[in-house]
């Protein structure tokens, strides 16, 4: 008895959805394309927002930035829900391992008390900055136009809650989970002179109506300066002064920032390249918010590392913006 095995090839009736086919042609699409492009509704709305009847629910007029195609903001990471969750889950596993290692071996006992106090005063209050960043990014996600940018803003907003939680855990590790360090850090945020400029900046940005301007002020300007100042320069200062083990606890945020910068830079570059009007508007926003951010961060930078630290952070930010075609 012989058994003959045959194979058959089944041709799909169609390769992808009709709206994806209209944009990319009749060919198999990536999951990012199918989950992103032309997903947001454009017509047949049942009502206008009662709180803003001059706009549609999804309306390009909520920002002064003008784009011929709002789906031009392709995420270089190609994050859709599935790939985003998988990436963050892997990063969280590493972060949890680092925190477990730090706590299990009680590495906090090896860090001088002076350095611990400096961390509580200068690092832990940044969890409030992350909370403001969450509000600003989720605001952009709710009022932005086109899933290509609104989903990325939403993922970024959720990331900021994670960053705030990790910063909070640093405080809890240092106070043996009593919560005293978090209360102390909040008092610094509310009352310490070195934090009042940053707090004022965050509050001002929360009140910005144009969601793209808020994105520029938060993700491009403030984050660009803070992460260079804190997670590079201050982290190196800690390593040189007996606090090197803190790098284990901030590694997640450091890696997250490198990854997120790719998306932020891409968004700014695409918007600037769209038209001269966009470029001029972006440079106006950047000039205004960069000046405010430098003034706000000056006392914090001097307390962290020294007066030269902020100039280094500004130079790094300007180089990034130059690559995006701005401030040239």
ROMI-250824 format. One record per residue (C-alpha): residue number from 1; chain; residue in three letters; x, z, y. Coordinates in steps of 0.2 Angstrom, whole numbers, always signed. Each point is the difference from the previous one (the first is absolute). Layout:
REM residues N
(node NUM, "A", "ALA", (X, Z, Y)),
...
***
This chain:
REM residues 328
(node 1, "A", "UNK", (+0, +0, +0)),
(node 2, "A", "UNK", (+7, -5, +17)),
(node 3, "A", "UNK", (-5, +7, +17)),
(node 4, "A", "UNK", (+1, -12, +15)),
(node 5, "A", "UNK", (+1, +8, +17)),
(node 6, "A", "UNK", (-5, -11, +14)),
(node 7, "A", "UNK", (+1, +5, +19)),
(node 8, "A", "UNK", (-12, -6, +13)),
(node 9, "A", "UNK", (+2, -1, +19)),
(node 10, "A", "UNK", (-14, +5, +10)),
(node 11, "A", "UNK", (+0, -8, +18)),
(node 12, "A", "UNK", (-8, +12, +13)),
(node 13, "A", "UNK", (-15, -7, +8)),
(node 14, "A", "UNK", (+8, +5, +17)),
(node 15, "A", "UNK", (+16, +8, +5)),
(node 16, "A", "UNK", (-6, +12, +13)),
(node 17, "A", "UNK", (-14, +5, +12)),
(node 18, "A", "UNK", (-7, -14, +12)),
(node 19, "A", "UNK", (+6, +9, +16)),
(node 20, "A", "UNK", (+18, +2, -7)),
(node 21, "A", "UNK", (-1, -19, -6)),
(node 22, "A", "UNK", (-5, -5, +18)),
(node 23, "A", "UNK", (+15, +9, +7)),
(node 24, "A", "UNK", (+14, -3, -13)),
(node 25, "A", "UNK", (-6, -15, -11)),
(node 26, "A", "UNK", (-7, -1, -18)),
(node 27, "A", "UNK", (+13, +10, -9)),
(node 28, "A", "UNK", (+2, +17, -7)),
(node 29, "A", "UNK", (+1, +13, +13)),
(node 30, "A", "UNK", (+10, +17, +0)),
(node 31, "A", "UNK", (-9, +16, -1)),
(node 32, "A", "UNK", (+5, +4, +18)),
(node 33, "A", "UNK", (-8, -16, +6)),
(node 34, "A", "UNK", (-16, +3, -9)),
(node 35, "A", "UNK", (-1, +18, +6)),
(node 36, "A", "UNK", (+5, -4, +18)),
(node 37, "A", "UNK", (-5, -17, +8)),
(node 38, "A", "UNK", (-17, -3, +8)),
(node 39, "A", "UNK", (-7, +15, -7)),
(node 40, "A", "UNK", (-7, +8, +16)),
(node 41, "A", "UNK", (-17, -6, +5)),
(node 42, "A", "UNK", (-1, -12, +15)),
(node 43, "A", "UNK", (-19, -5, +1)),
(node 44, "A", "UNK", (-17, +6, -5)),
(node 45, "A", "UNK", (+2, +18, +7)),
(node 46, "A", "UNK", (-17, +9, +0)),
(node 47, "A", "UNK", (+3, +10, +16)),
(node 48, "A", "UNK", (+13, +3, +14)),
(node 49, "A", "UNK", (+9, +17, +1)),
(node 50, "A", "UNK", (-12, +11, +9)),
(node 51, "A", "UNK", (+15, +9, +8)),
(node 52, "A", "UNK", (+7, -17, +6)),
(node 53, "A", "UNK", (-14, -13, +1)),
(node 54, "A", "UNK", (+12, -12, +9)),
(node 55, "A", "UNK", (+10, -2, -16)),
(node 56, "A", "UNK", (-4, -6, -18)),
(node 57, "A", "UNK", (+4, +11, -14)),
(node 58, "A", "UNK", (+16, -10, -3)),
(node 59, "A", "UNK", (+5, -7, +16)),
(node 60, "A", "UNK", (+17, -7, +6)),
(node 61, "A", "UNK", (-4, +5, +18)),
(node 62, "A", "UNK", (+4, +18, -4)),
(node 63, "A", "UNK", (+19, -3, +5)),
(node 64, "A", "UNK", (+8, -11, +13)),
(node 65, "A", "UNK", (+11, -8, -13)),
(node 66, "A", "UNK", (-7, -18, -4)),
(node 67, "A", "UNK", (+3, -8, -17)),
(node 68, "A", "UNK", (-6, -17, -6)),
(node 69, "A", "UNK", (+0, +7, -17)),
(node 70, "A", "UNK", (+0, +19, -3)),
(node 71, "A", "UNK", (+5, -2, -18)),
(node 72, "A", "UNK", (+17, -6, +6)),
(node 73, "A", "UNK", (+6, +18, -1)),
(node 74, "A", "UNK", (+6, -1, -18)),
(node 75, "A", "UNK", (+7, +16, -7)),
(node 76, "A", "UNK", (+18, -3, -6)),
(node 77, "A", "UNK", (-3, +13, -13)),
(node 78, "A", "UNK", (-16, -9, -5)),
(node 79, "A", "UNK", (-9, +17, -2)),
(node 80, "A", "UNK", (-18, -1, -7)),
(node 81, "A", "UNK", (-8, +16, -7)),
(node 82, "A", "UNK", (+7, -2, -17)),
(node 83, "A", "UNK", (+18, -4, +5)),
(node 84, "A", "UNK", (+0, +13, +14)),
(node 85, "A", "UNK", (-6, +14, -12)),
(node 86, "A", "UNK", (+13, -4, -13)),
(node 87, "A", "UNK", (+14, +0, +12)),
(node 88, "A", "UNK", (-5, +16, +8)),
(node 89, "A", "UNK", (-3, +8, -17)),
(node 90, "A", "UNK", (+18, -4, -5)),
(node 91, "A", "UNK", (+7, +7, +16)),
(node 92, "A", "UNK", (-10, +16, -1)),
(node 93, "A", "UNK", (+7, +3, -18)),
(node 94, "A", "UNK", (+17, +0, +7)),
(node 95, "A", "UNK", (-5, +11, +15)),
(node 96, "A", "UNK", (-8, +12, -11)),
(node 97, "A", "UNK", (+15, +1, -11)),
(node 98, "A", "UNK", (+11, +3, +15)),
(node 99, "A", "UNK", (-11, +14, +6)),
(node 100, "A", "UNK", (-1, +8, -17)),
(node 101, "A", "UNK", (+19, -1, -2)),
(node 102, "A", "UNK", (+2, +9, +18)),
(node 103, "A", "UNK", (-13, +13, -4)),
(node 104, "A", "UNK", (+5, +4, -18)),
(node 105, "A", "UNK", (+19, +3, +5)),
(node 106, "A", "UNK", (-5, +9, +16)),
(node 107, "A", "UNK", (+11, -11, +10)),
(node 108, "A", "UNK", (-7, +8, +16)),
(node 109, "A", "UNK", (+11, +15, -3)),
(node 110, "A", "UNK", (+15, -10, +3)),
(node 111, "A", "UNK", (-5, -6, +17)),
(node 112, "A", "UNK", (+5, +11, +14)),
(node 113, "A", "UNK", (-14, +9, +9)),
(node 114, "A", "UNK", (+4, -9, +17)),
(node 115, "A", "UNK", (-2, -17, -8)),
(node 116, "A", "UNK", (-16, +5, -8)),
(node 117, "A", "UNK", (-7, +6, +17)),
(node 118, "A", "UNK", (+6, -16, +8)),
(node 119, "A", "UNK", (-10, -10, -14)),
(node 120, "A", "UNK", (-16, +10, +3)),
(node 121, "A", "UNK", (+2, -3, +19)),
(node 122, "A", "UNK", (+6, -18, +0)),
(node 123, "A", "UNK", (-6, -8, -16)),
(node 124, "A", "UNK", (-16, +8, -6)),
(node 125, "A", "UNK", (-10, -3, +16)),
(node 126, "A", "UNK", (+1, -19, -3)),
(node 127, "A", "UNK", (-14, +3, -12)),
(node 128, "A", "UNK", (-11, +0, +16)),
(node 129, "A", "UNK", (+7, -17, +5)),
(node 130, "A", "UNK", (-4, -7, -17)),
(node 131, "A", "UNK", (-18, +6, +2)),
(node 132, "A", "UNK", (-1, -9, +16)),
(node 133, "A", "UNK", (+7, -16, -8)),
(node 134, "A", "UNK", (-13, +2, -13)),
(node 135, "A", "UNK", (-14, -1, +13)),
(node 136, "A", "UNK", (+8, -14, +9)),
(node 137, "A", "UNK", (+2, -11, -15)),
(node 138, "A", "UNK", (-17, +4, -7)),
(node 139, "A", "UNK", (-7, -4, +17)),
(node 140, "A", "UNK", (+8, -17, -1)),
(node 141, "A", "UNK", (-6, -3, -18)),
(node 142, "A", "UNK", (-18, +4, +6)),
(node 143, "A", "UNK", (+0, -12, +15)),
(node 144, "A", "UNK", (+13, -13, -4)),
(node 145, "A", "UNK", (-4, -17, -6)),
(node 146, "A", "UNK", (+5, -8, -16)),
(node 147, "A", "UNK", (+4, +8, -16)),
(node 148, "A", "UNK", (+18, -5, +0)),
(node 149, "A", "UNK", (+3, +13, +14)),
(node 150, "A", "UNK", (-14, +12, -2)),
(node 151, "A", "UNK", (+4, +5, -18)),
(node 152, "A", "UNK", (+19, +2, +4)),
(node 153, "A", "UNK", (-5, +11, +15)),
(node 154, "A", "UNK", (-11, +11, -12)),
(node 155, "A", "UNK", (+14, +1, -13)),
(node 156, "A", "UNK", (+12, +6, +14)),
(node 157, "A", "UNK", (-13, +12, +6)),
(node 158, "A", "UNK", (-1, +8, -17)),
(node 159, "A", "UNK", (+19, +0, -2)),
(node 160, "A", "UNK", (+1, +11, +16)),
(node 161, "A", "UNK", (-11, +13, -8)),
(node 162, "A", "UNK", (+12, +0, -15)),
(node 163, "A", "UNK", (+15, +2, +12)),
(node 164, "A", "UNK", (-9, +14, +9)),
(node 165, "A", "UNK", (-3, +9, -17)),
(node 166, "A", "UNK", (+19, -2, -5)),
(node 167, "A", "UNK", (+5, +8, +17)),
(node 168, "A", "UNK", (-12, +14, -2)),
(node 169, "A", "UNK", (+7, +3, -18)),
(node 170, "A", "UNK", (+18, +2, +8)),
(node 171, "A", "UNK", (-7, +14, +11)),
(node 172, "A", "UNK", (-9, +8, -15)),
(node 173, "A", "UNK", (+16, -1, -10)),
(node 174, "A", "UNK", (+10, +9, +13)),
(node 175, "A", "UNK", (-13, +14, +2)),
(node 176, "A", "UNK", (-4, +3, -18)),
(node 177, "A", "UNK", (-17, -8, +2)),
(node 178, "A", "UNK", (-6, +13, +12)),
(node 179, "A", "UNK", (-5, -13, +13)),
(node 180, "A", "UNK", (+10, +10, +14)),
(node 181, "A", "UNK", (+12, -15, +3)),
(node 182, "A", "UNK", (-15, -12, +2)),
(node 183, "A", "UNK", (-8, +12, +13)),
(node 184, "A", "UNK", (+17, +2, +9)),
(node 185, "A", "UNK", (+2, -19, +0)),
(node 186, "A", "UNK", (-17, -2, +7)),
(node 187, "A", "UNK", (+4, +12, +14)),
(node 188, "A", "UNK", (+15, -10, +4)),
(node 189, "A", "UNK", (-11, -16, +1)),
(node 190, "A", "UNK", (-12, +8, +11)),
(node 191, "A", "UNK", (+12, +10, +12)),
(node 192, "A", "UNK", (+18, -4, -2)),
(node 193, "A", "UNK", (+6, -11, +15)),
(node 194, "A", "UNK", (+10, -12, -11)),
(node 195, "A", "UNK", (-16, -5, -9)),
(node 196, "A", "UNK", (-12, -2, +15)),
(node 197, "A", "UNK", (+5, -18, +4)),
(node 198, "A", "UNK", (-2, -6, -18)),
(node 199, "A", "UNK", (-17, +9, -1)),
(node 200, "A", "UNK", (-6, -8, +17)),
(node 201, "A", "UNK", (+6, -17, -7)),
(node 202, "A", "UNK", (-10, +2, -16)),
(node 203, "A", "UNK", (-16, +6, +10)),
(node 204, "A", "UNK", (+2, -15, +12)),
(node 205, "A", "UNK", (+1, -12, -14)),
(node 206, "A", "UNK", (-15, +7, -9)),
(node 207, "A", "UNK", (-10, -5, +15)),
(node 208, "A", "UNK", (+6, -18, +1)),
(node 209, "A", "UNK", (-15, -12, -2)),
(node 210, "A", "UNK", (+10, -15, -5)),
(node 211, "A", "UNK", (+4, +2, -18)),
(node 212, "A", "UNK", (+15, -12, +0)),
(node 213, "A", "UNK", (+7, +9, +15)),
(node 214, "A", "UNK", (-2, +16, -10)),
(node 215, "A", "UNK", (+9, -7, -14)),
(node 216, "A", "UNK", (+14, -6, +11)),
(node 217, "A", "UNK", (+2, +18, +8)),
(node 218, "A", "UNK", (-1, +9, -17)),
(node 219, "A", "UNK", (+8, -11, -13)),
(node 220, "A", "UNK", (+12, -10, +9)),
(node 221, "A", "UNK", (+6, +11, +14)),
(node 222, "A", "UNK", (-2, +18, -4)),
(node 223, "A", "UNK", (+3, -1, -18)),
(node 224, "A", "UNK", (+15, -12, +3)),
(node 225, "A", "UNK", (+8, +13, +11)),
(node 226, "A", "UNK", (-5, +16, -10)),
(node 227, "A", "UNK", (+5, -6, -17)),
(node 228, "A", "UNK", (+17, -6, +6)),
(node 229, "A", "UNK", (+2, +17, +9)),
(node 230, "A", "UNK", (-6, +11, -13)),
(node 231, "A", "UNK", (+2, -7, -17)),
(node 232, "A", "UNK", (+17, -8, +3)),
(node 233, "A", "UNK", (+9, +9, +14)),
(node 234, "A", "UNK", (-8, +18, -2)),
(node 235, "A", "UNK", (+1, -2, -19)),
(node 236, "A", "UNK", (+19, -4, +2)),
(node 237, "A", "UNK", (+2, +15, +11)),
(node 238, "A", "UNK", (-8, +11, -13)),
(node 239, "A", "UNK", (+11, -6, -13)),
(node 240, "A", "UNK", (+15, +3, +10)),
(node 241, "A", "UNK", (-6, +18, +4)),
(node 242, "A", "UNK", (-5, +7, -16)),
(node 243, "A", "UNK", (-17, -7, -2)),
(node 244, "A", "UNK", (+4, -15, -11)),
(node 245, "A", "UNK", (-13, +4, -13)),
(node 246, "A", "UNK", (-14, -3, +12)),
(node 247, "A", "UNK", (+4, -19, -3)),
(node 248, "A", "UNK", (-8, +2, -17)),
(node 249, "A", "UNK", (-16, +5, +9)),
(node 250, "A", "UNK", (-1, -13, +13)),
(node 251, "A", "UNK", (+6, -15, -12)),
(node 252, "A", "UNK", (-18, -6, -2)),
(node 253, "A", "UNK", (-3, -1, +18)),
(node 254, "A", "UNK", (+17, -9, +3)),
(node 255, "A", "UNK", (-4, -13, -14)),
(node 256, "A", "UNK", (-18, -2, +6)),
(node 257, "A", "UNK", (+6, -3, +18)),
(node 258, "A", "UNK", (+12, -14, -5)),
(node 259, "A", "UNK", (-14, -8, -10)),
(node 260, "A", "UNK", (-13, +2, +14)),
(node 261, "A", "UNK", (+12, -7, +13)),
(node 262, "A", "UNK", (+0, -17, -9)),
(node 263, "A", "UNK", (-19, -1, +3)),
(node 264, "A", "UNK", (+0, +6, +18)),
(node 265, "A", "UNK", (+14, -12, +5)),
(node 266, "A", "UNK", (-10, -14, -8)),
(node 267, "A", "UNK", (-16, +4, +9)),
(node 268, "A", "UNK", (+9, +1, +17)),
(node 269, "A", "UNK", (+10, -16, -3)),
(node 270, "A", "UNK", (-16, -10, -5)),
(node 271, "A", "UNK", (-10, +6, +14)),
(node 272, "A", "UNK", (+14, -4, +13)),
(node 273, "A", "UNK", (+3, -18, -8)),
(node 274, "A", "UNK", (-18, -4, +2)),
(node 275, "A", "UNK", (+0, -3, +19)),
(node 276, "A", "UNK", (+9, +4, +16)),
(node 277, "A", "UNK", (-14, +10, +5)),
(node 278, "A", "UNK", (+1, +11, -15)),
(node 279, "A", "UNK", (+19, +2, +2)),
(node 280, "A", "UNK", (-2, +5, +18)),
(node 281, "A", "UNK", (-14, +13, -4)),
(node 282, "A", "UNK", (+10, +7, -14)),
(node 283, "A", "UNK", (+16, +2, +11)),
(node 284, "A", "UNK", (-11, +8, +13)),
(node 285, "A", "UNK", (-7, +13, -12)),
(node 286, "A", "UNK", (+18, +3, -8)),
(node 287, "A", "UNK", (+7, +3, +17)),
(node 288, "A", "UNK", (-13, +12, +5)),
(node 289, "A", "UNK", (-1, +10, -16)),
(node 290, "A", "UNK", (+19, +0, -3)),
(node 291, "A", "UNK", (+3, +8, +17)),
(node 292, "A", "UNK", (-13, +13, -5)),
(node 293, "A", "UNK", (+8, +3, -17)),
(node 294, "A", "UNK", (+17, +2, +6)),
(node 295, "A", "UNK", (-5, +12, +13)),
(node 296, "A", "UNK", (-10, +10, -13)),
(node 297, "A", "UNK", (+14, +0, -13)),
(node 298, "A", "UNK", (+14, +4, +12)),
(node 299, "A", "UNK", (+0, +19, -1)),
(node 300, "A", "UNK", (-4, -1, -19)),
(node 301, "A", "UNK", (+15, -12, -3)),
(node 302, "A", "UNK", (+12, +11, +10)),
(node 303, "A", "UNK", (-5, +16, -10)),
(node 304, "A", "UNK", (+1, -9, -17)),
(node 305, "A", "UNK", (+17, -10, +2)),
(node 306, "A", "UNK", (+5, -2, +18)),
(node 307, "A", "UNK", (-3, -10, +16)),
(node 308, "A", "UNK", (+7, -16, -8)),
(node 309, "A", "UNK", (-12, +0, -15)),
(node 310, "A", "UNK", (-14, -8, +9)),
(node 311, "A", "UNK", (+10, -14, +8)),
(node 312, "A", "UNK", (+5, -4, -18)),
(node 313, "A", "UNK", (-18, +0, -6)),
(node 314, "A", "UNK", (-5, -11, +15)),
(node 315, "A", "UNK", (+14, -12, -4)),
(node 316, "A", "UNK", (-6, -2, -18)),
(node 317, "A", "UNK", (-18, -2, +5)),
(node 318, "A", "UNK", (+5, -14, +13)),
(node 319, "A", "UNK", (+10, -9, -13)),
(node 320, "A", "UNK", (-16, +0, -12)),
(node 321, "A", "UNK", (-11, -7, +15)),
(node 322, "A", "UNK", (+13, -13, +4)),
(node 323, "A", "UNK", (-1, -6, -18)),
(node 324, "A", "UNK", (-19, -1, +2)),
(node 325, "A", "UNK", (+3, -12, +15)),
(node 326, "A", "UNK", (-4, +14, +14)),
(node 327, "A", "UNK", (+10, +7, +14)),
(node 328, "A", "UNK", (+12, -15, +0)),
***
